[in-house]
Amino acid sequence: MAMLARWAAAITMMVAALSVVLFIPRLYAASQGIDSRSTAVDDFELFSFDGYRLYRYRSPTPQESEYATTLDTPALVAQLQGTTPPLLLDVQPTTWNHIFIQQTPRYHLPGSHWLPNVGAGELAPDWLAYFRNHLARLTQHNLQHPVVIYCTADCWMSWNAVKRAASFGYTQLYWYRNGTDGWAEHERALVKATPVPFKRDGQ
C-alpha cells in the first residue's frame, strides 16, 4: 500500500508539472492578444524560447506588437506624407536556393526594400547578418529612424521581423499588419519587387 501511495503521489506531481508547462504557451498567447484555438501542445511548439513564431506563419496574427506601433493604411499614408517618411521594409518570404526563386512575381508598396525570409522564427548567422547589415545601411545606422515592416495580411513573418529589429536596438518601429493586402484593398498602387541580393557573408 505504501508503494502504491508513493506511485500515486509521483504521478500527481508529474501531472501538475505537465499542466504548468502546457499552460505557459496559453499565458504567453493571451498576453500577446493571440486568439489561439489549437491545443496547448501545438501552442508550445509554435514559438521559440525567445518568443519568435516558428511554424504556421500564414495564420491570424495579434492585433498589436509590443515592439512597434501598429498602422492601418490611412495611418501609413499619413506617415509617408510626413516630414520624415519611414523606411518601408518588405519581409515577404520566398524560396532561396543559391538565388531567390519566385514562383509568382512579388508586388509591394512603392519605395519599399525587400529583404525576404528575415522574419523566419530561426535565422542562420548569415541571414541574421543580412537583415542587420542592410537595415543599418538603409537607416544610415540611425537606430531612431522610423521603419515600417510588413509582408501580407495574416503573416507572422512581419511580426517576427519587428521583434528582431527591436532586438537590434531600433526604437521607431511600425508594423503594417495587413501589408500588401491592406494596401491593395484601399486601391493603392503596388510595384514589382526585386529582392535585395543575399550573399553568404551577409554583406
Summary of the structure (lengths in Angstrom):
residues: 203
radius of gyration: 20.4
end to end distance: 68.3
largest distance: 78.7
contacts: 565
relative contact order: 0.17
helix: 39%
strand: 16%
